[in-house]
């Protein structure tokens, strides 16, 4: 992909100017929440640096031999690094491959580029190995790290990278782009549910996650009323690979419940289409308990980034919610 999204134009111009002036750093940290298109930006940048005939905006031509090799995944001066399995750690062996790749001489007397994502997946040994590479970078190389939670990285790694941040775009920009991708969808609701991240909003629509969310909310209401076993629901969500979405929705619902407890018309309400249903649940629970459960869900979202039994995590959350709502675990 030799282009970037509309909300990434400023970052692109910044890096192209730095490259033209010989000021491009040896390491970049592209940070921002999921759904901002960091991978596409990094790929476009890597291809541009390896292309011999960039256009006036700095984008790769897409047709030269270097671009053809890049698009075919065979360019010898480019390496994409990710965990061996989704959700797993990037190990020290993988980090050593990166180090060895970056010290080699370019095949075409140009740049050598590595994209590593997600950088948060680096385990301790891999992070320390990568740090040595960052401390003694080889000339003509660029390491691009992608991170949705840059705070999870070693401070010493962050300090050796130029951080390029991708914040949620202005609502008009995001709305216009999303409408160009979707027909007859509530783009404002989608953007609310995705925290303003356009690609996440698109995923919600394309994967039918809005319907999934309503199904999960109904089960959540049943647990709140003591009419559904939280363990059974946790097993269903886990088997249907809804764990990360479930934790996200739980966090979103509880935050909206708290907002609704303080104001009938809060300035920010994510799940505005189901506000009345959330308020009915929230009215039976005091604010202190809601805040305590929100803390629990926030911690769970961090645990998901590591190695953890997702089903047990969901069971713990939903059993806790049933107890908080004044209900007994139906299995007892």
Secondary structure, 3 states (H helix, E strand, C coil): CCCCCHHHHHHHHHHHHHHHCCCCCCEEEEECCCCCCHHHHHHHHHHHHHCCCCCCCCCCCCCCHHHHHHHHCCCCCEEEECCCCCCCCECHHHHHHHHHHHHCCCCCCCCEEEEEECHHHECHHHHHHHHHHHHCCCCCEEEEEEECCHHHCCHHHHHCCEEEECCCCCHHHHHHHHHHHCCCCCHHHHHHHCCCCHHHHHHHHHCCHHHHHHHHHHHHHHHHCCCCCHHHHHHHHHHCCCHHHHHHHHHHHHHHHHHHHHCCCCCCCCCHHHHHHHHHHHCCCCHHHHHHHHHHHHHHHHHCCCCCCHHHHHHHHHHHHHHHCCCCCCCC
